[in-house]
């Protein structure tokens, strides 16, 4: 019972984090003059440093455990520094829909590969089913948004996909983003599973990653100070989706494997698409809504407690026997 409760709590934390992450694309539209490197550096850089600051007492108390596993800490921090630069550049070059789908959609597969290779974890039928539904829905959502943008109805929504070369580069950077997302998720989960508290693990990994991003922010972040709206976007990105979102994500990683967490985060592009419709005024074709429904189906598969599924199957079998 305690395990099922922990799994449900962890899943809920990851889903809430994904909702917050899904707001970043809409938020960025309010600062069109700020480049993707600056957006990524201010969001993950300042957000990571804030995590480290808040978690500083716990990091000090658990410094011995962090030093003992400094390889995982440094690997995760390097992935944290690379991820936002690749992610936001991917959206800038290939378009928001394609960049988001490639980055977030490739993460569960990358995460499963890392866990299978390093930890020897076997993929469950439940994860495979959920991942298949989520990836299918995410790809359908991407195709619908891309087709809509190509007709001109979504002009401006997919800005950045200006040439075949830019799109190919954007897709490549999206794959880099997906792999680094999986990598820092695995590193944080490994630290937590070896006895380091989630606050200390996330604070150390994201704090060092944030430090690595500071030179990028200093080199590219001047437009963030050009207007109050730009500064507000940068502040929001650092405080809400990155700081609060990754605090929730750390809590989630304390209860679910990294492969499950990255699959649950497929909710992010669905939230982003819905917000684009509601807030930005874009239109989402019917196949896009079907993609959102498949993503919701993926989340239902992964978050329904195992006991509930067993009871449902038993009840169905009993009913079938009574009416057979």
N, C-alpha and C positions, 0 to 999 in steps of 0.2 A: 504493500500500500504506500509506504513512504517513497519507494522508488518511482511509482507511477505519479505521485504528487510532485516529486522533484522534477520529473520529466515534463509534466504539464506546466509547472512554473517556469522552467527553463525555456520551453517552447514559447510561452507567452512573452517572456522578456525579449527573445529574439524577434518575435513578430512586432512588438512595439518598437524595437530599434529599427526594423525594416520600414515601418510606417514613417518614422522620423527621417530616415535616409531618403525615402521617396519624395520628400519635399525639396531636396536640394536642387533638382533641375528647375522647378518652378521658381525657387528663390533666386537662382542665378539669372533668370530672365530680367530681374529688376536691377541688374548691374551689367548691362551688355558691353560696357567698355573695359571690363576687367577680364584679363586673359585667363585661359584654363590653368596655367601653372600657378598664377597668383591665387585663384580660387582654391585649388587643391592644397597649396602651401598654407594658406590662412586657415582653412577648415581643419585639416588634419594636424598642421603644425601647432597652432594655438590650442586647438582642442586637446591634443596629446600632452602639451605642457601643462594645461589645466588639470588633466587627469592625474599627472604626476604630482602636481602641487597638492591636490586634495588627498591623494593617497600617500603623501610623504611619510606620515607617522607609521603606516603599515609597511611601507617599503623599508624603513629603517629597522623595524622589528623583524622583518623576514629577509634581511639582507643576506644572511648566511645561505638560505635556500636559493635565493636568486643568484648568488655567486657560484653556488654548486652547479647551477644549470645555466651558466652565462652564455653558453652556445645557443640555446633556445631563445634567450632574451635578445641577443645580438641579431640572430637570424630574423626573429619577429620584428625587431626595430627596423632593420634594413627593408623588410617587406612593407612595413608601415610607411616608410619614406617614399618608396617607389610607387605604391598603389595609387595615391591621389593624383600624382603627376601623369601616370599612364591613363587613369580612368577619365579625368576631365579632358585630357588631350584627345582621347579616343572619341568622346562625344563631340568635340570641336571639329575633328577631321572627318569622321564618318557619319555624323548626325546623331542627335540625341537618342533616337530609338535604337539604331544599330549599335552605337557605342555602349549604351546601357545593357542591352540584351547580351552582347558578346561578353562584356565584363562580368555581369552578374550571372548570366546563364552558364558560363564555363567554370565558375567557381565550384559548384558541387562536384563536377567530374574531377577537377583538379584536386579538391579536398579528399575525395574518395581514393584517388590514386596515391596521394601522399600517405594517407592512413594505411592503405593496403601495402605500400612499399616499405614504410618505416615501422609501422606498428603491427603489421600482419593482420589487420582487422578485416574480417569478411563482410562483404556487402549483403545486407538482409533483403529479403523479398519486399518488405515494407518500404525500405529506402529506395529500392530500384523502381517500384511502382510510383512512389511519390515523385521521384526525380524525373521519371518519364513524363508524367502528367505536367509537372512544372515546366520542364524544358519545352515540351510541345506547346504549352500555352504561351510561354515567353516568346518563342519563335513566331507563333501566329500573331501575337501582339506586335512584334517588330515588323513583320511583313505587312500587316494592315496599316501601321503608321507610316512605313516607308512608301507604300503604294499611294496612300492619301496625300503625303507630302509631294510626291512626284507629279501629281495632277495639278499642283499649285494651290489646292485648297488648304494645305497645311504650310503655306509659305512662311518661312521664318522659323518653323518648329524644328526643321532638320537642317538648319544652316550649318555649314561646315563641310557637307558632303559635296564638295565642288568639283572633284575629278576622280577618275578611277584610282590614280596613284594615292590621293589623299584618303580615299575610302579604304584601300588595301592597308595603308599605314595605320589608319584608325582601327581597323579590325585587329591588326597585329598588336597594337597597344592595348586593345581590349582584352586580348588573350593574356598579355603580361599582367594586366590589372586583375583578371580572374585568378591567375596563378598566385600572385602576391597576396591577394585577399585570402585565398585558401591557406597560404603559408603562414601568415600571421595569426589566423584563426587556429591553425594546428599548434603553433608555438605557444599561444596563450593557453589553449586547452591542455597541452602537455605540462606546462608549469602548474596549472591548477590541479590536474590529476596527480601530481607528485607532491601535493601538500602545500603549495603556495596559495595564499588567499587570492580571490579573483581581483580585488582592488589593487593589491600589490603587484600581481602579474600584469594586469592591464596598465597600471600606472608606470611600471618600469619599461615595458615594451613600447607603449605609446609615448612616454616621456622622451626616451632616447630617439625614437622615430621623429618626434616633434623637433628635437634639437637638430637633427640632420636636415630638416626642411627649412630651418631658419635662413640659411644663405639664399635659398630659392626665393623665400618671401622678401628678403631685403633687395634682391635683384629685380623682382618682377612686381612687387606689391604697391608701387607708388599710386596706380589708379584707384586703389582702395581708399585713398585719402582725398581724392578729387571732389567727392560730393558726400553729403550725408547719407544718401541712399546706398551708395557703394559701401560706405563704412558700416551701415546697418546690415547689409547683406553679409559682409565678412564676419561681423559679430554674431549674427544669427547662425551662420554655418559652423562657426567654431563652438558656440555654446550649446546649441540644441541638437542638430543631427550628429555632430561629431563627439562632443563631450558627453551629453546625456545619452545619446544613442549607443555609444560604445561602453558606457557604464552598464546599461541594460544588457548589451551583448556579452559583456564579461560575466554578468550574473547568469546569463543563459548558458554560457560555455561551462559553467560549474556543474551543469545538470545534463547536458546533451553533448554528443560527439560533435566535432567540428564539421563532419560531413553533413550531419542533420541540420546544424545551425546554418551552414551556407545554403542548403536547399530551402530552408524556411525563408531565407532572405530573398528568394525569388518573388516574394510579395512586393519588394521595392519597385521593380519596373511597373507592376500593376498599379500601385499607388501613384507612381509618377504619371502614368497615363491618365488616370481618373482626375488627378489634380490639374493636368494640362487641359482637360475638358472643362472642369468646373471653374478654375481660376483664370487660366490663360485664354480660354475661349476657343481652344482647338476642337476639332470634331474627330470622334473615333468611330470608324466603320464597324459594321456588325461583326466581321471576323475578329476585330480587336476585342470586342466585348466577350466573344467566345473564348479568346485567349485568356482574358481575365478570369472567366469562369473555370477554366482548366487549372489556372494557378491556385484558385480557391480550393479546387478539388485536391490538388497536391498538398495543400496545407491541412485539409481535413484528414487525409491519409496519414500524414506524419504526426499530427497532434492528438488524434483520438487515442486514448489510453488502451493498451493491449487488453486489459481486462474487459473493457467495454466492448471491444470487437469480439472477444471470445464469447461473452454473454449474448451478444447479438446473433452470432452464428449458432449457439446452442438453442436459443429461443426459436430461430428459424427452423432448425432441424426438428424441434419438438412440434411446432405448428405443422410442418410438412408431414410428420408421422401421424398426427391426429387426423389430418385431412387426406391421408394417402389412401 
